[in-house]
């Protein structure tokens, strides 16, 4: 198993999802200034 490194975007995504596990990916994307597809790929 390879070791994964979390970047600042990953940490921001985790922070948002940990605050509200039911938050839609598009809201996370808007808060992070990235596309919904980028969030979907990282989650």
C-alpha positions in Angstrom: 0.0 0.0 0.0 1.4 3.4 -1.0 1.6 6.3 1.4 -0.7 9.2 0.4 0.2 12.8 1.2 -2.6 15.3 1.8 -2.2 18.8 0.3 -3.9 21.9 1.5 -6.9 21.3 -0.8 -7.4 17.9 0.7 -7.2 19.3 4.2 -9.8 22.0 3.3 -12.1 19.4 1.9 -11.8 17.2 5.0 -12.5 20.2 7.3 -15.7 21.1 5.4 -16.9 17.5 5.3 -16.1 17.0 9.0 -18.2 20.0 9.9 -21.2 18.8 7.8 -21.0 15.3 6.4 -24.1 15.9 4.3 -22.7 18.9 2.5 -23.1 18.6 -1.3 -19.9 18.3 -3.4 -20.8 21.4 -5.3 -20.9 23.5 -2.1 -17.5 22.1 -1.1 -16.2 22.9 -4.6 -17.5 26.5 -4.4 -15.9 26.9 -0.9 -12.6 25.6 -2.3 -12.7 27.4 -5.6 -12.4 24.3 -7.7 -14.8 22.3 -9.9 -17.2 19.7 -8.6 -15.4 17.1 -10.6 -12.2 17.9 -8.7 -13.9 17.4 -5.4 -15.6 14.1 -6.6 -12.2 12.8 -7.7 -10.5 13.6 -4.4 -13.2 12.2 -2.2 
